[in-house]
Amino acid sequence: MTTEGSALARYLRAVTELQSQVIESQHTLLLDIAKRMAEAIQRDQRIFIFGTGHSHLLAEEAFYRAGGLANVVPILSEHFMLHNLPALGSRIERTPDLANMILDRYAPEAGEILFVVSNSGVNHLPVEMALQARKREMFVVGISSFAYACEAPLSDLGLRLDQAVDFALDNGGFPGDALLEMDELNWRVAPSSTIVNSLIWNGLVAETAHKLQEQGITPPVYISLNVDGAAEHNQALLEKWRPRNIHL
């Protein structure tokens, strides 16, 4: 049975090509960001991740993750997640003057890193988070679709996310996020942002761990609890980072 013409196969090809394009076109920038992540770990500083709507999924992907960095702090609130009245979250991400209230809860320090994820790259709250974090002398990385951000209407801030951060990463998605064209439909189906954002993040985790090892430092990485010795290893990381992570 051939799968060449199936929508499943076409999506696989499209998303595979997109992943390669995103990493290869931004390879040098990604290495630089990983270097800064490794330096933050050497300073015992935290890496925060914030997003609204489906973009918040990257914060959950990165947090308390087998194979993931223990110094990651997700910025989470049910008000801008999806499991509780998602239409409210859509309104909140367009509401001004919330960023400082959210940041205050986490008490970030100068020199710590914040990743802001917003696929459209234009909603008020993600852009405001980036601006306010930079005022606090955090290093801010944005992840968005540059193509989408150039078409979507700006908020009252008048800036795209890529204009409000220190380093901007493009997830390469189409405007509207969906990737695959379908016959007799006027819109695409099957989004790409969650897959590509996760690739970007976990690639950065891998490179950060590599850079730490080059310095003779053991990366602070959680191990799956189904692996021998994981409980003791993870407990040591929890004891170190729990006092500075309200979600642990």
N, C-alpha and C positions, 0 to 999 in steps of 0.2 A: 504493500500500500504506500503510495507516495504522499508526502505531506507538503510538497513544494508550493502548491497553490493555496494551501489553507491560510486562513487569517492568522492562525497561531504561528505558522512558519514565517509569515510576512512580518508579524510583530517581533518575533525573535530576531530576524535579520535587521530590522530597523533599530531596535533598541541596542543590539550588539554594536552596530555601526556608530550609533550615537555615543555609546560609552567610550569607544576607542577615540572618537573625535574629541570628546570633552577632555579626556586625560592627556592625549598627545598634544593638543593645542595649548594646554595650560600647564605643561609639565614643570617648567621652571618656576612658575608662580606657586604651584603646589609644593615644590621642594622648599621654597622660601617660607611658606606658611608652616610646614612641618618643622622646620628649624626653629621657628618662634614657639611652636608648641613644646618642643623638647626643652627649650630654654626656660619656659614657664614651669615645666615640671622640675627642672634643676633648681629653680627658685622656690619650690613648694607652693606654687600658685595654681589657681584653678582655671579651667576652661569651661565657659558657660555656653549653652545652646538655647536659642529662642526661636520659636516660630508659631504661627497661628494656623488654624484650619489643618489641612493635611500636612502642611510644612512643619507642624509641631512633632510629627512622627520621627523626625531625625533626632530630636532631643531624647525621645524614648529609646530609639535605636542605640544611641551612644551611652546611655546611662546604665550602670550596674550590669554591664554586658560581658559575658564570657568572651575573652579576647579583646576587651575594650579597656580604655584608660580609666583608672580609679579616681583621677582628679576632675572628672567631668561632672558638672552640675547642670541638670536640666532646669530651665525656667518654665514651670508648669502651673497652669491654673485651669480648672474645669470651665471657666468662663470663655476661654478662647480655644478649647479643644472641641471634640466632635460628639462626645457621648451624651451631652446634656444640652439640648436645644441648640443645634448647630447654627440656626439662623441668628441667634443672639451673638454667637462668636463672630459671624460675618459682620455684624454691626459694630462689635467692640473693636475689631481690627481696623475699622475706619474712624474710630473715635479719638480725638486729640487729648493730650494732657494726662495720659496714663503711664507713660514709660517710667518716669521717676518713681512713682508709687510701686511699680513692679520691681525696679532695680533696688530700691531701698530694702525690700524684703530679703534680698540676697547679700547685701552689704559687700559689693565687689570692691576690689582694691585696684589702685593704679598699677598698670602693667599686666593685669590679668587679661584673658582673651575672651571675647564674646563672638560667637557665630550667630548671625541673624539670617534666618531662612525665610524667604518669601518668593514664591514662584512668579507671581506677577511683578514683584519688585516695586510696587507703587503704593500699597495700602499704608495708611497713616501710621499705625502703631509700629510695625517693623522699622520703618524709616526713622521714626522718632526714637525708638530704642537705640538704633545705631548712633544717632546724633547725641543723645544724652550720655551714652556709654563713652563716647569719645571725649565729651566734656569732663568725664571722670577719669580721663587718661587711661582708659582701657584700649587694647588693640582690638579692632573690630574687623571681622571678615563677613562679607555678605555672600549668600548663595541665592541666585535668582536666574530666571530666563531673560537674557538681555533682549531677545527678540520680542518677547511678551511685554516687557517693561517699556519698550519703545512705542508700543501700540496702545497700552492701557492708559486710561486717564489718570493724571497725577492727583495727589491729595493737595490740601491747602499748603502743605510744606513746599510744594513745587519742586521736589527732588525725587529721583529714582533711588532705590536702595544702593545701586552700584556707585552713585554719586555721593553717598553719605558714609561710606566705610573707608577703612585704610586699604584693604585688599578686596577686590570683587571677583567672584568666581561665577562663571556662566554654566548653567546645567544644560544648555543647548536645546531646551524644549521649544516647541511651537507655541505661538500665542493660544491660550486656552488650555495648554498642557497635553491634551490628547494627541496621540502620535500617528495613528493609522487611519488613512483614508479608506472609505468603504463605498462601494457602488451604490448609487441612488440615495446617498445621504449627503446632506449639505454640511455636515460637521464630522470631525474626526472622532475616533474612539480609542480607548486604552491609553491612559496617561503614562508619561515617562519620568516625571520628576522624582517620585519616591525611589525608584530604582537608581537613577543617576545620582541623586543626592546621597544615597547610602554608599554608592561606589566612591564618590568623592571623599566622604567622611572616613570610611574604613581604609581607603588608600592613604589618607593622611595619618591615620592611626598606625598603619604598618610602617610608613616612612619615619614617623616620630619614634617608634620603638627602635628602628634601625639606627637612627641618629644617636639615641641614648646609648645603645650598645657600643657604638663607635667610641663613645666617651667613657666606656667601662662602667656604665650605669645600668642596673637592671630595670627594665620598663615596669612601671606600676600597673600591671595588667591583671584583671580578674581571670580566674580559671573556672570552668564549669564545675559545679558541685558534684557531678558524676565522675570526676577524675580523682584518683587517689591523691591525697595531700592537699586538695583544693580548699577544704574548710579552714585549715590552719593558715594557709597562704592568704586567703581572702579576709580572714578575721584580722590579720595584721594590717591590711590595707584599710579595712573599715575603721579600725581604731584610730588610724591616722587621719582619715578624711571625714569621718562622721561629724566631728565638731564644727566643720566648715561647710557642711552640705545638709540643708534642711530636709532633704528627701531621703536620707539614709536612716 
